[in-house]
Structure formats: structure tokens, C-alpha cells
Amino acid sequence: MAAGNAVIHLAELNKLDVGGDETATNLALLAESYTAPPAPNMQSIESTETPLLNGEAVVKYSEGSTINANLAENPFTISRRIEMGQLSEVFTGKLGRRLFYTALCIYLWGDLCIYAAAVPYTLASFTGGFALGKLDMGEKGVYYFWLFVFILCLTPWCFFNFQKTKYLQLVTLATRNIAFFMMIILGFVYIHKHGHANTHEIPLFKITGFSAIYGVAVYAFMCHHSLPGMITPISRKEKMSILLFIDYVFVLISYLILCVTAIFAFGNIEYDDCPSHPGHPCKLQSLYTLNFASYDIRVIAGYLELFPVFTLTSSFPLICITLRNNIRVLIEGLLPKKPDHEMEQELTPRQDLMRRMLFGCLAATPPYIVAFFTHDVRFLVNITGSFAGIVIQYVIPACLVLYSRKEIRRLMPDKNFVNTSASPFQHSLWVIGILTFSMASFIYTFVNLVTGSA
């Protein structure tokens, strides 16, 4: 991000020699699209989706004279929000951009597959079998019933646009954190009440489980494609690397506590399923929230059991809309570019609705098909994280680092400016090591999947 801002700043200061190089041409075109925005009025800032971290950053960004003076001092200042798709096109060309959007679309499809399977599976476990007139819903039938309800209720929302999601995100954030720490606390409660598994009852290490835990870990820590929107609004970025490191450490500690309490609380239980009433605990479920279905306090048990329904149902339309837009960008990028005099005119409301419905169906239909054939959430998370997740979290950022460093060396051979956002791991061997590890993990997971060991 800092390198992308630097080359745009240099282009604005007329220090970029475009010539015939594709990368330089992309930089110049991108710089043209980042002309100074008009001064915003405070009403529009408050009524639109304002960055939550620092509202003043939006106002300061528009003060052209102050910003330009700072940029002349250090062009690596991250003042523009440049998404990973744009960075991919800038530093790796159109092929890199297409590969990024392809990987992102596959990852988002995997996301929606997980959601489309988890919500009906949770509802089926919560309600159990029931009868509708003469139609008797068994264990499998009730899952397909809730899947049909899920499709019927959420698909129409994939055809709309959401602009103001700040309060929805805040509610989802609060719901997730309450459930997360509640599961940690209840893990200790179960250990105290029912005893804990002994170390000899728990396998300390199984190489065959590496691909599963690796895919889940990648999926759990996935946030790289959201970093531009998170970092850009923050005004003081000098300590951003330390802040992100501390954040990841706290997240890692929280996940470890959750996993350790889960293993010792439920690692030696013989019952396969938990009843939906106060009773015995059960083995670890593919959705950990289902392990608390038999907790004595029914309000807490119901909240945790239905937690995936609350959060995933609200997130499904947003991710579906994001995927819909990315599919459109990917397909339009594959089509030949029209001359300026044949550029597409503004769509009518009817044409825009038809396009949103078309790409919305392309985004939502594959997850529904996958959910129809399997509700194994653990398997879906493993596949999503181990393949598309690896590309987005490791491969693409590593390639962007290599290509951006090369471009910066070409544009700034005298190194007059210091990149305050530079990584402490400057040697190329670190990047090559990440790429090698990613490839090895990809191959290992694929082999385990084919042989049935995963």
C-alpha cells in the first residue's frame, strides 16, 4: 500500500517517466483517477459510511495544500485507499489483476458455501425433526426444509445494494464477541462441572490433521483483502506495524484459549450429539456452538446454538453483493475494451436491475448447490482456507511485495525517501520462503484431499 501511494504521489509530482512500460502506464492512469477530491461537507460525511476509526482523516485528506506538502516530504504516506485488485494491476499488469479477482471470487464463493450450509444445519439441530401436516420431517428432511427457507428469504437481498452498514457491523461485532468469550467461559465451566480430559486421552500431534487445522487457521485469520479500508482512515500510521502485530498476538492468544478449553472440556466425551435440552455434553461438533446446546441455562444455550443464524444470515447478503460486484469486474475485465466513442452508456434502472439479478444469481447459485449436497462445515472451511485463502493471504501479498520493491527501485534509485511502513523482513528470501511454504501446503492439502486423509 505504501509503495502504491508512493508511485501515485510521484506521478502527481511529474516525476514518473511513463514511456512504453505497461506498469508505468498503469501507474499514470491510476494517478489520474486519484485527482484531489472536492472538499466534503460535514453532512455527507455523517450520513454516508464514514470510517469508524478516525472521521477527521476524511476531512484532512481533502485539504490539498497540506497533504501535497506532506507528500512532497515522504511519498510513502498512505493517504489513498488502494485496493489489492488495483495494486495487482499496477504492479503485475492485467494478468495479476485477473488472478487476484479470480482467487477472491473463489474465496467468497467458499464463504457463501459455509454460510449456506451452517445456517440450515444449525436450525435443523435446534428444531429437530417435526411434522408439517402429513409431511414428516426427519433428520435429513428438516435440513433441506431450512435450506429452502434460507434460499427463499435471503436470495432477493443479493440483488440490492447496501450503503449504510455501520450499525449492522457494530451489532454483528458485539454479537460475535459476546458469543466468543461466552464459549471460553463456558469451556471452563464444563471442565469444572464434568471434569477434563487427561493428556493421554488427547493426541498431541497428528500429521494427517495438519491440512485441516491449517485451512481453518488461514480462514480464521483472513483479513488481508480488507486492510486498505482499515488502515487508510487512520491518521497516525507510524506505529501501524506494531499495532497490527499486537492485534494478531491477542487474536492468537484468544483462539488458543478457546481451542485448549474446548479440547479439555469435550476431548474425552463419548456421546456423538448434544441434546437440545439440559443433559450430557458431547464430542466436539463441526460447529463448536452446538456443543453448548445441552447447557443448563437455556437462554445462554439457545443464544450460542443460534449464534451462527444471527451473524451469518446478516452477513450472507453483504458477501453475496460483494461477490456479485467482483464477478462483474472480473468478467468485464476479460472482455475486449471498447473504444472511447463506443463506451457503454449509463444503464437505465431496468437494465441495472437485470444486471444485478444476473450477477447476483451467479454469486448465490453455486453455494446453494454445494449446501444441497453437503453440510459438513468443517470440510468447507478446510477447502476454502487451504486453497483460495492461501492465495489471498500469502501468494498475492508476497508477489505484490516483490514487484512493488522492484518498481520502487526503478523509480527511486537514489532512495531519497524512507518508507516508514516497510517490513523489518527486507530480504527477498523471506518472501520466497512464504511462497515456498504456500506451495508446499497447497500440494499437501490437495494430496490429503484426494487420498481421503484430510
Secondary structure, DSSP 4 states (H G I P E B T S, - for coil): -HHHHHHHHHHHTT----TT-HHHHHHHHHHHHTPPPPPPPHHHHHHS---SS-THHHHHHT-HHHHHHHHHH-TT---S---HHHHHHHHHHHHHHHHHHHHHHHHHHHHHHHHHHHHHHHHHHHH-SEEETTEEE-HHHHHHHHHHHHHHHHGGGGGS-----HHHHHHHHHHHHHHHHHHHHHHHHHHHHH----GGGS-S--GGGHHHHHHHHHHHT--GGGHHHHHTT-S--TTHHHHHHHHHHHHHHHHHHHHHHHHHHHTT---SS--SSS----SPPSSGGGGGTT-SSHHHHHHHHTHHHHHHHHHHHHHHHHHHHHHHHHHHHHSPPPPGGGPPPPPPHHHHHHHHHHHHHHHHHHHHHHHHH---HHHHHHHHIIIIIHIIIIIHHHHHHHHHHHHHHHH-TT--S--TT--S--SHHHHHHHHHHHHHHHHHHHHHHHHT--
